[in-house]
Structures are given as structure tokens and as C-alpha cells.
Amino acid sequence: MNRVDLFPESGGDGPKVILLHGFTQTLRSWDTIAADLRKDFRVCTIDAPGHGRADHVYIDLPTAALLYAATLGRGTYLGYSMGARLALHIALEQPFVVERLVLLGGTAGLVSDQERAVRRVADEALADIIEHDGVGPFLDRWLAQPMFANVPDDRADRLRNGALGLATSLRLTGTGAQDNLWDRLGELTMPVLVMAGEHDAKFTDIGHRMVERIGRNATFAAVPNAGHAAHLEQPSAFLAVVREWLAKPL
């Protein structure tokens, strides 16, 4: 694999915690969470493929797992939504770098070939819209979804992304492109915390099912009074759950 500059940012002392953001965000989306965790942890943030300073990185999730694991090294991997799916791939493909795994609003993929095919068509249509309309108009549509109704205004950060990068991210790392990983969840042997916002019914259900498949080393936790982007909607509540779990001995 050729060398790719990803420009991770880190700070603080203590055990390493790596934060992986969601689709249309950048590493800056973690600023509030990272500032708090840096009191006790060495926190590392990085832009996802097709985003921010990695907008030139066009790779799928299995390839990203190899590249990001090599770049970021060993620590606790905490991902949100698309970032949770990337963190899950890293834990399955490069488990030796993952001390603990935290998945917020993530999924092990769509189960059937038909579901994935339908989702790929939808993701391709969204990618075409981004390329045709540009990032600003697309974000107006994207952030108008009910799942983001209570997210603080972070549009300026999302506008740091480019149309080609976001479109390519959808095509290569979208849920439609993700393999069905449900049958592999039992391979995870590290401590796993699966999270969802209290009001995010879809990912609460997915989260409970993932914990059941992973086994006794997995725990589910709901973030009170939060939806899909629980870490943005209720950062203090999110941090309380994560900190309590991280305080448990390995």
C-alpha cells in the first residue's frame, strides 16, 4: 500500500482514545468531547476517507481499516455512525490494535444482498446529488432529516468537505457498500460498548442485537434524552457513560 498522509491530531496524556467521526463531519466534530477526555486520556482525532484533509483518500472500509490501524496504532477506538462502522472494521481486521471498542449509532451492515443492492442505489443517487448540487445545498437537505433535528449547528465544519470526497465516501464506505458483518461479531474479544441515543429507536434495536451477537464482553448503553448524534446533542451525558465504562479495568 502506498503511503497516504492522513494528518491525525492528538493531545493529552494517559491511555489513547481514538475518535472517528460520521459522514459529512470532520475531526473537528469531536472538539467538545476531545477537550474533556484530554484531561485523562491521550486523544487522537482524524478525518475519515473523503473528508476534511483526507478528502483525497478514496478507499473502501476494509482498506481503510488497514490504513487507519497502521496510522493510529493501539488504543480505544470510539466511532460514531460511519465512524463506528470504520471502527468495527478495524476491530475485526486488525484486532491487535483495539484495546477497547465503542460504537455509537453503528451497524454491522445490511443482512441480505437485496437490501445492500437497494441501499447502494440510494447511496449512488445521493452521491450524484452532491456532485451536481454541491456540498452546501446537499447539507441543507441532509441536515433537514428528523434524525438531526436536535443537533447543534455544525454546518460550518461540514462545509470544510468537498463534493467529490463526500460522493466518493458514499460510494465506497456507505452502508450499501459495507459487507454483512453480523456473523463475524463473535470474533470480537476486546471489551465493547455499544451505544445509541435514548430516542434513536432504530439504532437502539440494532445495538441490542449487536451486543447479543458479540457476547459477554459487550455492553449496551443508552444516552439519555438524545437521538442519533448523541455525543453532539447531549455531550455531558455521553461523556458520563463513556468515562464510567473506560474506568473499568481491562
C-alpha angles and dihedrals in degrees: 000000000000118000113267122191109227101167102217117194123216141174143158132053134268133046114358120254118187118203121205118192134216134255116300091012130101134213087275089072087078096055096111094043093043093050091057097043092049088072088075108008141052100245123202124191128184139175116255122237110291093015136101112329089353092061088118093057109099108179139128125246099267091050091045089052091059095044098044094044090053091047099043103034129197123347145089110315115210118182136177122212105310087014090053090054090051091048090051091052090050091051092051099040100035105021094160091072095051114083092170133000128216119186119188117187093344135140139206088228141264113310106218132055089233093054091050092047092052091048092049089056090051092047091049090052091052091047090053090051092052092051093045101041102027132236098289098056090041091054090051088059097038097050092045089073113113091240089068097042094111099038114118114247106279098151093122091061093047090051088066086078124088128231096240093049094050093044092050091047090057092049096047106028104023121119090260091059094047118102120237102265099172094105091051098054091094088066090072108101100165121090109280129197114194114195140184136168114266091242096043097098096174096054093037088061092044090047094054091049091050092051090051091052095045096051139213095340090065130083132187122216131179121214107228120245093359139119131204098314092049095160090058098040098045108013096165093051091045092051092048091057094044095045093049091051094045090052090065113098118253 
